[in-house]
Amino acid sequence: MREMKHTIIVEPELRRIREKRKTAQRYHYQQSKLAPWRAELVALRLIGASYVDIAYWLKEQRLIVAVSTISRYLAKLPELQGCSGGES
């Protein structure tokens, strides 16, 4: 049989490739465009603003988002769990 001369070189190369793949597999989640306005959105919702009201306010702040996006974002926040905060 033929002796493999590249064994010494191949093993570190394989380790390097596997490390690179591990980092490539990590997901990078993008922060929501609503995150900088979190405190204001929570405050508006707590005083009874509807999602449409909040969408209009955000439009004045030069951020256009769908009402459903606002609804989903606020539903995930712990500050508003169990709080009706007005009509939708």
N, C-alpha and C positions, 0 to 999 in steps of 0.2 A: 504494500500500500504506500501511497504517497504521503509524506509527512507535511502537515500544514504549518507553514512558516508564519502565517498571519495571526495565529491564535493570540499572541501577546498583544497585538494591535487591535484585534477585533473585540475582545472583551471590554476594554475601557470605552471603545466606541459604542458598543451596545448599551453600556451603562449610561453614557451621555445621551444617546437617543431616547432611552426610556425616561430619563429625567426631563428631557425636553417635552416629551409627550405628556407627562404628568402635568406640567405647567400649562400646556396647550389645552388640556381638558377642563381646566377650571373655567367656570362661568363668570363672566363679568357683567353684573347687573347694572343697568343704567339707573341713576337716581331719577325719581319722578320730577317733572317740571313744576309740580305743585309743592314740592318739598320746601322751597324757600318761603312759601306763603302759608305754611302749616299753622302757625299761631293765629294768623288772621282768619283763615278758613274755619278753624275750630271756633273762634270767637263769634264769627258771623253765624255759624250753624247753631251755636248755643243760644243766641238771642232770637232765633227763629227764622233765619234766612233760608229760603228754599234753594235747591241746587241751581235753579234757573237764575235766582238773584245772585248767587255766588259766581256763576258763569258770566253774568253781565259785569259784575265788579272786576273779575279777572280780565275781561276784555278791555275795561278802562285802564287796567295795569299793563296792557299790551301783551296779554297772554291768552290766546284763544284755545280753549279745550272744550270737548264735548261734555254735556251734562252727565252722561254715564261715566265718564272718566272721573269727574268730581265725586260722584256717588260711590264708585268703587274705592277711590283713594280714602275718602272719609270713613267708609265702612271698616277699613283695616286699622284705623287709629284707636289706640286704647282709651284715649280721652273721651271718645264718643260712644263707647260700648254701653249699651243699655239706655241710651239717651235718644229720645225721638227728635228733639231739636227743631220742630216745625214740620210743615208739610213738604213733600218732595216737589 
